[in-house]
Each structure stands twice: as structure tokens, then as C-alpha cells.
Amino acid sequence: MKKRLVFAAIGLAYAFVYGFWTMLITGGGHGNFLWLMLFFVAYLAGLFFPIVGFIVADLRPLWAKSTGIAILAVNLFLTVLHFATLGEEGTKDLAESWDRSSTGFMVASVIHIFPAALLLALVCRSFLLEEQVSETIDLQ
């Protein structure tokens, strides 16, 4: 349990840094709110990080793997949904972000999407490997 609490604290610290970074790339509220809305919607106002830290600290229990997969999948779904449903005004925000700094836009996109996608892949891999190990043990 101590390890889970440490990972949750690391996730909380990351949420603070990430939240401030998100506000900075939106111009402190004087730009578009694309990334800030993503922080509040897909990342549950930062609560996502301590929760995921608590869960992924130890992936041995089945509940941790299945909960981790569900939370990470919902996060990726909300992220994709956020970009897919931007509409005309949102498309303008995307274009302005790209025009302001295409490199910055790509970095922000990768920082938002890559960690959750990587964690989801690792948790799914862990889940599948456990299934293979248990099948091997059952066969012997």
C-alpha cells in the first residue's frame, strides 16, 4: 500500500505541473482553450494522474489491471472524442495553434496522447502475458 500511495503522490505532483503547463500553452487564458479543456475533461482536472499512479504501482492483482485498462481506455476515448467533436470554432483553434507554432502543437499533442497510449499498451501487455502464463501453468 505504501508503494501505491507514493505513486499516487507522484501522480498528484505531475498533475500540478501538467495543469500549470496546460495553462501556459493556452496563453494563461488568453489563447484557445483546447488543451485546458482536454485537461479538465479527459484528465478529470488532474485527478486522472494520482488515480493511475495508485493503480499502476502494482499490476499483479486482476482488479488493478482491469481498472487500469478501463481508465486508460476512457481517457484515450475522451481525448479522441474531444478532437473529433471540435466543430468549426474548434477547427479554428486547432489552426491557430498550428500557425502559432507547429512544433509546439506537435509536442503538446504527443505530451497529451503518448503517455496514456503507452500506459494502456503496457497494462494490456501485462494483462495478456498473465493470461498466457496462467494457461501455461494450467497445461502443466
KAPE-V713372 format. One record per residue. N is the residue number from 1. SS is DSSP state (H for helix, E for strand, L for the rest). BURIAL is 1 if it has 9 or more other ideal C-beta (glycine too) atoms within 8 Angstrom, else 0. Layout:
BEGIN
n=[N,N]
ss=[SS,SS]
burial=[BURIAL,BURIAL]
END
This chain:
BEGIN
n=[1,2,3,4,5,6,7,8,9,10,11,12,13,14,15,16,17,18,19,20,21,22,23,24,25,26,27,28,29,30,31,32,33,34,35,36,37,38,39,40,41,42,43,44,45,46,47,48,49,50,51,52,53,54,55,56,57,58,59,60,61,62,63,64,65,66,67,68,69,70,71,72,73,74,75,76,77,78,79,80,81,82,83,84,85,86,87,88,89,90,91,92,93,94,95,96,97,98,99,100,101,102,103,104,105,106,107,108,109,110,111,112,113,114,115,116,117,118,119,120,121,122,123,124,125,126,127,128,129,130,131,132,133,134,135,136,137,138,139,140]
ss=[L,H,H,H,H,H,H,H,H,H,H,H,H,H,H,H,H,H,H,H,H,H,H,H,H,L,L,L,L,L,L,L,L,H,H,H,H,H,H,H,H,L,L,H,H,H,H,H,H,H,H,H,H,H,H,H,L,L,L,L,L,H,H,H,H,H,H,H,H,H,H,H,H,H,H,H,H,H,H,H,H,H,H,H,L,L,H,H,H,H,H,H,H,H,H,H,H,H,H,H,L,H,H,H,H,H,H,H,H,H,H,H,H,H,H,H,H,H,H,H,H,H,H,H,H,H,H,H,H,H,H,H,H,H,H,H,H,H,H,L]
burial=[0,0,0,1,1,1,1,1,1,1,1,1,0,1,1,1,0,1,1,0,0,1,1,0,1,1,0,0,0,0,1,0,1,1,1,1,1,1,1,0,1,1,1,1,0,1,1,1,1,1,1,1,1,1,1,1,1,0,1,0,0,0,0,1,1,1,1,1,1,0,1,1,1,0,1,1,0,1,1,0,0,1,0,0,0,1,0,0,0,1,1,0,1,1,0,1,1,1,0,0,0,0,0,1,1,0,0,1,0,0,0,1,1,0,0,1,1,0,1,1,0,0,1,1,0,1,1,0,0,1,0,0,0,0,0,0,0,0,0,0]
END
